[in-house]
Amino acid sequence: MSCQGESFLDRSHLDKLGRSRQARSASQRVAPVEATRAPTVYDSRVSNLEKEPHELALADTPASTSGVDILEPREVPLGGPRAMTVRRTLPQRSRSLIGAWCFVDHYGPETTRMTVPPHPHTGLQTVSWLFSGDIEHRDSVGSQATVRPGELNLMTAGHGIAHSEVSSEQPTLLHGAQLWVALPDSARDTQPFFENVAASTVDVAGGRLEVFIGSLAGASSPARVFSPLLGAQLSVDAGASVALDIDPSFEHGVLVDSGDVTVNGTSVAPTHLAYVDAGHDRLEITAGTDGARVLIIGGTPFGEQIVMWWNFIGRTHDEIVRYRDDWQTEVIAGGNAHGRFGTVDYDGAALPAPELPGIRLKPRG
């Protein structure tokens, strides 16, 4: 693996699980639903399912000297009966964080099914955003909601949560992004909760903006976050430029989903992520003759070191060991259905944690 702690899905591990398990496949907060059977298909778009993950210590990275840096995606093959490839731009060696954003996977369009059994998270928020398709979310605080294009699924793990993600029973065109936000030390032990909210939409000169986290161009999202953040989709008209006034205390990322794009005069290829360092008060995004669609993320520099291993974010080796032990003891071994991670209403087994590496995890950077 060229970058530690990322979400790879090991084929042999998941094929073994697949032979022994079956999973089931506007917004609702708490709603019991009758179980339905579905083929077992494993996917890591919403989880780190790596068989042998290493530690990943994240810290602020020095600001760009040019003002715009291009982060190239790396293709990560996903295992299971229907393999799929995602394009990952965060984290990577040259940059680990943009504000508190610490993980960006971009996938599709591809006609497929997603089935991710219950798995844990700590110390982060998961952000699910779709361009097409639909995915049902269930978690251990009793939430059930289906995310669709134009809607945000935001799950705050805090002290600890478990969740599953399942797309439509029939294969559908899935296309979207999965992102993680690191919680600051002051909020990382908060009680878990879930939100499904519609984006706030506004027409801007040259395009259309859908704000799902934070505020931009007069549009604001009610989604609850714990550090200054921005998340938005921008659709740019063919041949148009969109100029946005931005917070100069933020660093920003522009992920190109489609189209020929320039960001502040720098060309950015599809699937690439443009990083714009703090100190800029204007973001200009120009599309080619076919128009463009981009995701804009941003936030104030995080200013903390974090250790990210598997689906856990902590600050020390001992914390990660404790999170893993709690998951294995309380959930996988069935020792405490009301412990840190609780229980997901799901017809199938939860995913066991991988083995920890044979070294002590420590923050670096």
HUVEN-V843741 format. One record per backbone hydrogen bond with DSSP energy under -1.0 kcal/mol. CO is the residue of the C=O (numbers start at 1). NH is the residue of the N-H. If there is no record, write none. Layout:
# HUVEN-V843741
CO/NH ; CO/NH
This chain:
# HUVEN-V843741
6/8 ; 10/14 ; 11/15 ; 12/16 ; 13/17 ; 14/18 ; 15/19 ; 17/20 ; 23/38 ; 29/144 ; 56/308 ; 58/306 ; 67/277 ; 69/275 ; 71/273 ; 74/88 ; 76/86 ; 84/78 ; 86/76 ; 87/106 ; 88/74 ; 90/104 ; 95/92 ; 98/101 ; 100/182 ; 101/98 ; 103/180 ; 104/89 ; 104/90 ; 105/178 ; 106/87 ; 107/176 ; 110/174 ; 112/172 ; 114/167 ; 116/165 ; 118/351 ; 119/163 ; 121/161 ; 122/313 ; 123/183 ; 124/157 ; 125/181 ; 126/155 ; 127/179 ; 128/153 ; 129/177 ; 132/175 ; 135/147 ; 136/166 ; 137/145 ; 138/164 ; 139/142 ; 143/139 ; 145/137 ; 147/135 ; 148/151 ; 150/199 ; 152/197 ; 153/128 ; 154/195 ; 155/126 ; 156/193 ; 157/160 ; 158/123 ; 161/121 ; 162/140 ; 163/119 ; 164/138 ; 165/116 ; 166/136 ; 172/112 ; 174/110 ; 175/131 ; 175/132 ; 176/107 ; 177/129 ; 178/105 ; 179/127 ; 180/102 ; 180/103 ; 181/125 ; 184/187 ; 184/188 ; 187/190 ; 190/159 ; 193/156 ; 195/154 ; 197/152 ; 200/211 ; 202/209 ; 204/207 ; 206/237 ; 207/204 ; 208/235 ; 209/202 ; 210/233 ; 211/200 ; 213/231 ; 214/221 ; 216/219 ; 219/216 ; 228/300 ; 230/298 ; 231/212 ; 231/213 ; 232/296 ; 233/210 ; 234/294 ; 235/208 ; 236/292 ; 237/240 ; 240/287 ; 242/285 ; 244/283 ; 247/250 ; 248/279 ; 251/299 ; 252/276 ; 253/297 ; 254/274 ; 255/295 ; 256/271 ; 258/293 ; 260/288 ; 261/268 ; 262/286 ; 263/266 ; 266/263 ; 269/272 ; 272/256 ; 273/71 ; 274/254 ; 275/69 ; 276/252 ; 281/246 ; 283/244 ; 284/264 ; 285/242 ; 286/262 ; 288/239 ; 288/291 ; 292/236 ; 293/257 ; 293/258 ; 294/234 ; 295/255 ; 296/232 ; 297/253 ; 298/230 ; 299/251 ; 306/58 ; 307/314 ; 309/312 ; 311/122 ; 312/309 ; 314/307 ; 316/320 ; 317/321 ; 318/322 ; 319/323 ; 320/324 ; 321/325 ; 322/326 ; 323/327 ; 324/328 ; 325/329 ; 326/330 ; 327/331 ; 327/332 ; 328/333 ; 329/335 ; 330/336 ; 336/339 ; 344/346 ; 346/348
